[in-house]
Amino acid sequence: MTTLIIGASPNRYRYSYKAIQKLRKLNFDVYALGLNDGLIMDVKIQTKPINYKKIHTVSMYLRPQNQSQYLNYLLKLMPKRVIFNPGSENEILMNKLEEKKISCENSCTLVLLSTNQY
């Protein structure tokens, strides 16, 4: 299951950083998109959207006001689901994605991974 983290940060104290570490330790394929480039384990943070193939899950770590620029990108990727982590909940974006049959949930990637519900 391939995951794209949007809002990835090279700051080891950020939850997006911790999520990438946890996903990689569990052998998930991970891509990262963020404002600043960097490397988390073996995952390079890209600063421009890339049209990846077969993204299963997008894990969102951006505040709602910073998400609208990614709507068309998400629709192109057509992931199976988008997880809106705490602080990133966005009902408007969720509704637009769900209209295109993309499953959305307000949840925490780290909690889902820790409880084997990912």
VENLINSUL-V255987 format. One record per residue. N is the residue number from 1. SS is DSSP state (H for helix, E for strand, L for the rest). PHI is phi in whole degrees, 0 to 359 (* if undefined). OMEGA is omega in degrees with one decimal (* if undefined). Layout:
# VENLINSUL-V255987
{{N & SS & PHI & OMEGA} {N & SS & PHI & OMEGA}}
This chain:
# VENLINSUL-V255987
{{1 & L & * & -177.0} {2 & E & 266 & -177.8} {3 & E & 238 & 172.0} {4 & E & 248 & 175.6} {5 & E & 264 & 174.7} {6 & E & 255 & -174.3} {7 & L & 100 & -179.5} {8 & L & 295 & -179.4} {9 & L & 229 & 175.3} {10 & L & 282 & 178.5} {11 & L & 280 & -174.1} {12 & L & 295 & 178.6} {13 & L & 268 & -179.5} {14 & L & 275 & -178.9} {15 & H & 293 & 177.8} {16 & H & 297 & 177.5} {17 & H & 298 & -178.8} {18 & H & 296 & 178.9} {19 & H & 295 & 178.7} {20 & H & 298 & 178.3} {21 & H & 302 & -177.6} {22 & H & 296 & 178.5} {23 & H & 300 & -179.4} {24 & H & 292 & 177.9} {25 & H & 297 & 177.8} {26 & L & 267 & 175.6} {27 & L & 68 & 172.0} {28 & L & 280 & 170.3} {29 & E & 282 & -174.7} {30 & E & 225 & 169.2} {31 & E & 241 & -177.0} {32 & E & 223 & 177.2} {33 & E & 231 & -178.6} {34 & L & 206 & 179.3} {35 & L & 288 & -176.9} {36 & L & 243 & 177.7} {37 & L & 287 & -178.5} {38 & E & 173 & -180.0} {39 & E & 225 & 176.3} {40 & E & 239 & -171.0} {41 & L & 56 & 178.9} {42 & L & 253 & -177.5} {43 & E & 257 & 178.2} {44 & E & 274 & 176.0} {45 & E & 278 & 176.7} {46 & E & 273 & 179.1} {47 & L & 254 & 176.0} {48 & L & 230 & 179.6} {49 & L & 301 & 176.7} {50 & L & 240 & -179.8} {51 & L & 279 & 178.7} {52 & L & 289 & 177.0} {53 & L & 258 & 172.5} {54 & L & 58 & 171.9} {55 & L & 280 & 178.2} {56 & L & 277 & -174.3} {57 & E & 231 & 168.7} {58 & E & 252 & 177.6} {59 & E & 251 & -172.4} {60 & E & 267 & 177.0} {61 & L & 235 & 177.6} {62 & L & 254 & 172.8} {63 & L & 295 & -177.2} {64 & H & 308 & -177.2} {65 & H & 294 & 179.3} {66 & H & 256 & -173.5} {67 & L & 264 & -171.3} {68 & H & 301 & 179.5} {69 & H & 295 & -177.6} {70 & H & 258 & -177.6} {71 & H & 302 & -178.6} {72 & H & 298 & 177.4} {73 & H & 299 & 179.1} {74 & H & 297 & 179.4} {75 & H & 294 & 175.5} {76 & H & 292 & -178.7} {77 & H & 292 & -176.9} {78 & L & 48 & 176.8} {79 & L & 292 & 176.0} {80 & L & 289 & -179.5} {81 & E & 207 & 173.7} {82 & E & 234 & 176.9} {83 & E & 259 & 175.4} {84 & E & 263 & -179.1} {85 & L & 289 & -179.0} {86 & L & 309 & -178.4} {87 & L & 95 & -179.8} {88 & L & 250 & -176.9} {89 & L & 303 & -175.1} {90 & L & 209 & -175.4} {91 & H & 297 & -179.6} {92 & H & 296 & 178.9} {93 & H & 295 & 178.5} {94 & H & 303 & -179.3} {95 & H & 299 & 179.1} {96 & H & 296 & 179.3} {97 & H & 290 & -179.5} {98 & H & 294 & 174.4} {99 & H & 300 & 179.1} {100 & L & 263 & 175.8} {101 & L & 68 & 174.0} {102 & L & 262 & -179.4} {103 & E & 292 & 179.8} {104 & E & 230 & 175.9} {105 & E & 211 & 170.9} {106 & E & 273 & -176.2} {107 & L & 202 & 178.7} {108 & L & 237 & -178.9} {109 & H & 305 & -178.4} {110 & H & 296 & 178.4} {111 & H & 291 & 178.7} {112 & H & 301 & 178.4} {113 & H & 294 & -177.8} {114 & H & 291 & -178.0} {115 & L & 252 & 179.4} {116 & L & 56 & 177.9} {117 & L & 248 & -176.2} {118 & L & 290 & *}}
